[in-house]
Amino acid sequence: MTGHILDTVKEDHTEIEACYGRIVSSSDRQEKIRFQNLFTWALARNTVGKELVVYPAYEKHLSAGSMMAEKRRKENHVVKEHLKKFQTLDPTNPSFIPTIRALMEVLSPQMREEENNDLVDLEQVLSDHDSISLSKSLNRTKIFMPSRAHPSAPSKPPFETVVGLLTAPIDQLGDLFRKWPHEKDVQR
């Protein structure tokens, strides 16, 4: 069952943070690779999904929504640049952990601000039905989005949508050859 938009975004953030925790705490190279792939997949889809669904809702429903959306798009660009570096690093590379830590230093405050301010403001102006509908739209959109970082891609609809739909199949084909955590490992 789909919840409100705030709940859906928080779930995404929780998954991203859990993958980060597994990456930095593991001493096993293969486990790091698996969670690196899951982290990249979750974060890439989350950022693009919010750019297509959530930020336009800010612009439509909140008085300061245009400024808020533009700020988030700029922050997402920085996150995508960090993620692009991280997604190709091997865990044996000395910059592997510093790169993901730098990414999280940028991302964590952004996630907290979205959860504690932006999305709370949005929830206050949306009906339950509209919030749940927005959440469903975000989840559907993430299905068709790229699973890797592409910081040079546009971050505003409709161009983000077009580039995402063209890039996603290539990313998803590559995902077939990547290593992923086992379901039991993800649930731990």
Salt bridges, closest charged atoms under 4 A:
ASP7 OD2 - HIS4 ND1 3.95
ASP12 OD2 - LYS142 NZ 2.72
GLU17 OE2 - ARG112 NH1 2.54
GLU31 OE2 - ARG22 NH2 2.31
GLU51 OE1 - LYS80 NZ 2.94
GLU59 OE2 - ARG73 NH1 2.94
GLU70 OE1 - LYS156 NZ 3.32
GLU75 OE1 - ARG72 NH1 2.39
GLU81 OE2 - HIS77 NE2 2.89
ASP90 OD2 - ARG29 NH2 2.50
GLU113 OE2 - LYS71 NZ 2.60
GLU113 OE2 - ARG72 NH2 2.95
GLU114 OE1 - HIS13 NE2 3.31
GLU114 OE1 - LYS50 NZ 2.58
GLU115 OE2 - HIS13 ND1 2.67
GLU115 OE2 - ARG112 NH2 3.06
ASP118 OD2 - ARG72 NE 2.60
ASP128 OD1 - HIS4 NE2 3.03
ASP171 OD2 - HIS150 NE2 2.87
ASP175 OD1 - ARG178 NH1 2.57
ASP185 OD1 - LYS184 NZ 3.58
ASP185 OD1 - ARG188 NH2 3.31
